[in-house]
Amino acid sequence: MEKRTKKLIHLFHCAEAEELARKVAEQSDAIQLRSIAWRSFDDGFPNLFINDAHGIRGQHVAFLASFSSPAVIFEQISAIFALPKLFIASFTLVLPFFPTGSFERMEEEGDVATAFTMARILSMIPKSRGGPTSVVIYDIHALQERFYFGDDVLPCFETGIPLLLQRLRQLPDADNITIAFPDDGAWKRFHKQLQHFPMIVCAKVREGDKRIVRIKEGNPNGQHVVIVDDLVQSGGTLIECQKVLASQGAAKVSAYVTHGVFPKQSWKLFLQNNSKDLSNWFTYFWITDSCPLTAKAIADKPPFEVLSLASSIADALQI
């Protein structure tokens, strides 16, 4: 069978995703980095310029975004809406972390589902000459959010779990791994991709006025237990999971999350120099570079290791 020729991708990126964009481009000669001048007027509003806009006419174009805060979203949305109008052959938006995904719940009248709002905004991206925009997202927080997007974009949902599997195979105790999920939601998202491992499911239960973590099913005794979830914010739930797993005999406890959000530098809680007994703490804490600012901040700080999405993104751009 004749080998399929890779299409040439012109990859733009926001300022904070520059390092990840360079890693993506290093994966393939078919990916060329392009640039945008991220300037501002004196009043703080964006003053943007897409360099060599004529040079991308008739080409396949992608944009690597990072919506790390509301402050940077507007300028990126402005560029994202402009690129498809430059007579390009196709447009792909890569948004590794869909940031409002943990705010999709409507529990009482008056709650605002910001995840739905963001999906509606992205669904309004103009069509390119090749048709609707493809939107690549990794491990979206709630599975139902894939239905928030309108028919004018094509969401493509990817996962960082293959990176975790590759890293686990490299461990000296790779034959002694058990996967733990901090709640039923994490189990629903990931258990099918990890079903060849023994599993533990934890749950939060109420004892008086407190909600504490308990093991719902599974046995950690003597195992290297790896807690798996899609994202971490303060990290409190992971810490409580580690404590209960260690108390029930886990030989080691590590963690993996695709998105290391860690607002207010809460990652500092997990540094090994903050623990008096390293034998009773996290052996490894793996995240991806879906949140570039976090990935840069924790580089070379044990127990953290960053598993790059670069190769996966490069493959997704060829879909």
C-alpha positions as CSV (number, residue, x, y, z in Angstrom):
1,M,0.0,0.0,0.0
2,E,1.4,3.4,-0.9
3,K,2.4,5.4,2.1
4,R,0.2,8.5,2.7
5,T,2.0,11.8,2.2
6,K,1.9,14.0,5.2
7,K,0.2,17.4,4.7
8,L,2.3,20.5,5.5
9,I,1.0,22.3,8.6
10,H,1.7,25.9,9.3
11,L,1.5,26.1,13.1
12,F,0.8,29.3,15.0
13,H,0.8,29.5,18.7
14,C,0.2,31.9,21.7
15,A,3.1,33.3,23.6
16,E,3.0,30.9,26.5
17,A,2.8,27.8,24.3
18,E,5.9,28.7,22.4
19,E,8.0,25.9,23.9
20,L,5.4,23.3,23.3
21,A,4.9,24.5,19.8
22,R,8.6,24.1,19.1
23,K,8.6,20.6,20.4
24,V,5.6,19.8,18.2
25,A,7.5,21.2,15.2
26,E,10.5,19.0,16.0
27,Q,8.4,15.9,15.6
28,S,7.9,16.3,11.9
29,D,9.4,18.1,8.9
30,A,5.7,18.6,7.8
31,I,5.1,21.1,10.6
32,Q,6.4,24.7,10.2
33,L,6.2,27.3,12.9
34,R,4.6,30.6,12.1
35,S,4.4,33.7,14.3
36,I,2.0,36.3,15.5
37,A,3.0,39.7,16.9
38,W,1.3,39.7,20.3
39,R,1.2,43.5,21.0
40,S,-1.1,45.7,23.0
41,F,-2.4,49.2,22.7
42,D,-1.9,51.6,25.6
43,D,-5.3,50.8,26.9
44,G,-4.4,47.1,27.2
45,F,-6.5,45.8,24.3
46,P,-4.8,43.5,21.8
47,N,-2.9,45.0,18.8
48,L,-2.2,41.8,16.9
49,F,-0.5,41.1,13.6
50,I,-0.3,37.8,11.7
51,N,3.1,37.7,10.1
52,D,3.2,36.8,6.3
53,A,-0.6,36.3,6.1
54,H,-0.3,36.0,2.3
55,G,2.1,33.1,2.7
56,I,-0.5,30.8,4.2
57,R,-3.2,31.2,1.5
58,G,-4.2,27.7,0.3
59,Q,-2.3,26.1,3.2
60,H,-3.3,23.9,6.1
61,V,-3.1,26.0,9.3
62,A,-3.2,25.2,13.0
63,F,-3.1,27.3,16.2
64,L,-1.8,26.0,19.5
65,A,-3.7,27.8,22.3
66,S,-3.4,28.0,26.1
67,F,-6.4,29.6,27.9
68,S,-4.5,29.8,31.2
69,S,-6.5,32.8,32.5
70,P,-9.4,35.0,31.3
71,A,-6.9,37.7,30.6
72,V,-5.3,35.9,27.7
73,I,-8.4,34.3,26.1
74,F,-9.7,37.4,24.2
75,E,-6.4,38.0,22.3
76,Q,-6.2,34.4,21.3
77,I,-9.8,34.2,20.3
78,S,-9.2,37.3,18.1
79,A,-6.4,35.5,16.3
80,I,-8.3,32.2,16.1
81,F,-11.2,33.9,14.4
82,A,-9.0,35.8,12.0
83,L,-6.9,32.8,10.7
84,P,-9.6,30.9,8.9
85,K,-10.5,34.0,6.9
86,L,-7.1,34.2,5.2
87,F,-8.2,31.8,2.4
88,I,-6.5,28.8,4.1
89,A,-7.2,25.2,3.0
90,S,-8.1,24.0,6.6
91,F,-7.9,25.2,10.2
92,T,-7.2,23.2,13.3
93,L,-7.4,24.6,16.8
94,V,-5.4,22.7,19.4
95,L,-6.5,23.6,22.9
96,P,-4.9,20.9,25.1
97,F,-6.7,22.0,28.3
98,F,-10.3,23.1,28.1
99,P,-10.1,25.3,31.2
100,T,-13.7,25.9,32.1
101,G,-14.4,22.2,32.0
102,S,-14.7,21.8,35.8
103,F,-17.5,24.4,35.9
104,E,-20.2,22.7,33.9
105,R,-22.5,21.8,36.8
106,M,-25.8,23.4,37.3
107,E,-26.8,22.6,40.9
108,E,-29.2,25.5,41.5
109,E,-31.0,28.2,39.7
110,G,-28.5,31.0,39.0
111,D,-25.4,28.9,38.4
112,V,-23.7,29.8,35.2
113,A,-22.3,26.9,33.1
114,T,-19.1,28.6,31.8
115,A,-18.0,25.4,30.1
116,F,-21.1,25.6,27.8
117,T,-20.4,29.3,27.2
118,M,-16.8,28.6,26.1
119,A,-17.9,25.7,23.8
120,R,-20.4,28.1,22.2
121,I,-17.7,30.7,21.6
122,L,-15.4,28.1,20.0
123,S,-18.3,26.8,17.9
124,M,-18.5,30.2,16.2
125,I,-15.0,30.0,14.7
126,P,-15.4,30.9,11.0
127,K,-15.1,28.1,8.4
128,S,-12.0,28.0,6.3
129,R,-12.1,27.2,2.6
130,G,-11.9,23.5,3.5
131,G,-14.9,23.6,5.9
132,P,-15.4,23.5,9.6
133,T,-12.6,24.0,12.1
134,S,-11.2,20.9,13.9
135,V,-10.8,21.5,17.7
136,V,-8.4,19.1,19.4
137,I,-8.8,18.8,23.2
138,Y,-7.1,16.4,25.7
139,D,-9.0,14.7,28.5
140,I,-12.0,17.0,28.8
141,H,-13.2,17.1,32.3
142,A,-16.8,15.9,31.9
143,L,-17.6,13.5,29.1
144,Q,-20.9,15.3,28.3
145,E,-19.1,18.4,27.4
146,R,-18.3,17.0,24.0
147,F,-22.0,17.7,23.2
148,Y,-21.7,21.3,24.1
149,F,-20.1,22.1,20.8
150,G,-22.2,23.2,17.8
151,D,-22.2,21.5,14.4
152,D,-20.0,24.2,12.9
153,V,-16.8,22.8,14.5
154,L,-15.5,19.3,14.6
155,P,-14.3,18.4,18.2
156,C,-11.5,15.8,18.3
157,F,-11.0,14.4,21.8
158,E,-7.6,13.0,22.6
159,T,-6.0,11.6,25.8
160,G,-2.7,11.7,27.6
161,I,-3.0,8.2,29.0
162,P,-0.7,6.6,26.3
163,L,2.1,8.8,27.7
164,L,1.4,7.4,31.2
165,L,1.4,3.9,29.9
166,Q,4.8,4.4,28.2
167,R,6.3,5.8,31.4
168,L,4.9,3.0,33.5
169,R,6.6,0.4,31.3
170,Q,9.9,2.1,32.0
171,L,9.6,1.7,35.8
172,P,11.7,-1.0,37.6
173,D,8.6,-2.2,39.3
174,A,6.4,-2.1,36.2
175,D,4.9,-5.5,37.1
176,N,3.7,-4.3,40.4
177,I,1.5,-1.3,39.4
178,T,-2.0,-0.8,40.6
179,I,-4.2,2.1,39.3
180,A,-6.3,4.1,41.7
181,F,-9.1,6.5,40.9
182,P,-10.0,9.2,43.4
183,D,-13.7,9.0,42.5
184,D,-16.2,7.3,40.3
185,G,-15.9,10.1,37.7
186,A,-12.2,9.4,37.1
187,W,-12.9,5.6,36.9
188,K,-15.6,6.3,34.2
189,R,-13.1,8.4,32.2
190,F,-10.1,6.2,32.2
191,H,-10.7,2.6,33.4
192,K,-11.2,1.2,29.8
193,Q,-7.7,2.5,28.8
194,L,-6.1,1.0,32.0
195,Q,-8.1,-2.2,32.4
196,H,-5.1,-4.6,32.3
197,F,-4.0,-3.2,35.7
198,P,-5.5,-4.1,39.1
199,M,-7.7,-1.2,40.1
200,I,-8.7,0.7,43.3
201,V,-11.6,3.1,43.4
202,C,-11.8,5.7,46.2
203,A,-14.7,7.8,47.3
204,K,-15.4,10.8,49.5
205,V,-17.6,9.9,52.4
206,R,-19.1,12.1,55.1
207,E,-18.1,11.5,58.7
208,G,-19.9,14.1,60.9
209,D,-19.1,17.5,59.4
210,K,-16.1,16.3,57.4
211,R,-15.8,14.6,54.0
212,I,-12.9,12.1,54.0
213,V,-11.5,9.7,51.4
214,R,-12.0,6.0,51.8
215,I,-11.2,3.0,49.6
216,K,-14.4,1.9,48.0
217,E,-12.9,-1.2,46.3
218,G,-9.5,-2.8,45.6
219,N,-6.4,-3.6,47.7
220,P,-3.3,-1.4,47.7
221,N,-1.2,-3.7,50.0
222,G,2.4,-4.1,48.7
223,Q,1.6,-2.3,45.4
224,H,3.0,0.7,43.7
225,V,-0.3,2.6,43.4
226,V,-0.7,5.3,40.7
227,I,-3.6,7.7,41.2
228,V,-5.0,8.7,37.9
229,D,-7.2,11.7,37.2
230,D,-7.8,14.3,34.4
231,L,-6.8,17.4,36.3
232,V,-5.6,18.7,39.7
233,Q,-6.4,22.1,41.3
234,S,-5.5,22.5,44.9
235,G,-4.4,18.9,45.2
236,G,-6.3,18.2,48.4
237,T,-8.1,15.1,47.2
238,L,-4.9,13.6,45.9
239,I,-3.2,14.1,49.2
240,E,-6.0,12.5,51.1
241,C,-6.0,9.6,48.6
242,Q,-2.2,9.1,49.2
243,K,-2.7,9.1,52.9
244,V,-5.4,6.4,52.9
245,L,-3.5,4.2,50.3
246,A,-0.3,4.4,52.4
247,S,-2.2,3.6,55.5
248,Q,-3.6,0.5,53.8
249,G,-0.2,-0.9,52.9
250,A,0.7,0.6,49.6
251,A,4.5,0.2,49.0
252,K,4.6,3.4,46.9
253,V,2.1,6.0,45.8
254,S,2.5,8.1,42.6
255,A,0.0,10.3,40.7
256,Y,-0.8,11.2,37.1
257,V,-3.0,14.0,35.9
258,T,-3.2,15.2,32.3
259,H,-3.7,18.8,33.3
260,G,-1.6,20.3,36.2
261,V,-3.7,23.5,36.8
262,F,-2.3,24.2,40.3
263,P,-3.7,27.7,40.9
264,K,-1.8,29.9,43.4
265,Q,1.3,27.5,43.0
266,S,-0.4,24.8,44.9
267,W,2.1,22.4,43.3
268,K,4.4,23.4,46.1
269,L,2.5,21.1,48.5
270,F,3.8,18.1,46.6
271,L,7.5,19.0,46.6
272,Q,9.6,16.3,48.3
273,N,11.4,18.8,50.5
274,N,8.0,19.6,52.1
275,S,7.7,16.0,53.3
276,K,9.4,14.8,56.5
277,D,9.2,11.1,55.4
278,L,9.8,10.6,51.7
279,S,8.8,6.9,52.0
280,N,5.3,8.0,52.9
281,W,4.8,10.6,50.1
282,F,4.5,10.7,46.3
283,T,7.2,8.7,44.5
284,Y,6.4,10.3,41.1
285,F,3.9,12.9,40.1
286,W,3.4,13.0,36.3
287,I,1.7,15.8,34.4
288,T,1.6,16.8,30.7
289,D,2.6,20.2,29.3
290,S,-1.1,21.0,28.5
291,C,-0.7,23.8,31.0
292,P,2.6,25.4,29.8
293,L,3.0,27.8,32.8
294,T,2.8,24.9,35.3
295,A,5.0,22.7,33.2
296,K,7.7,25.4,33.2
297,A,7.4,26.1,36.9
298,I,7.8,22.5,38.1
299,A,10.5,21.4,35.7
300,D,13.3,19.5,37.6
301,K,11.4,19.6,40.9
302,P,10.9,16.1,42.3
303,P,8.5,14.3,42.5
304,F,7.3,16.0,39.3
305,E,8.0,14.8,35.8
306,V,6.5,16.4,32.6
307,L,5.3,14.0,29.9
308,S,5.1,16.1,26.7
309,L,2.1,16.0,24.4
310,A,4.2,17.2,21.5
311,S,4.3,13.9,19.6
312,S,0.6,13.3,20.2
313,I,-0.3,16.8,18.9
314,A,1.9,16.3,15.9
315,D,0.0,13.1,15.1
316,A,-3.4,14.8,15.7
317,L,-2.5,17.6,13.2
318,Q,-2.3,14.9,10.5
319,I,-5.8,13.5,11.1
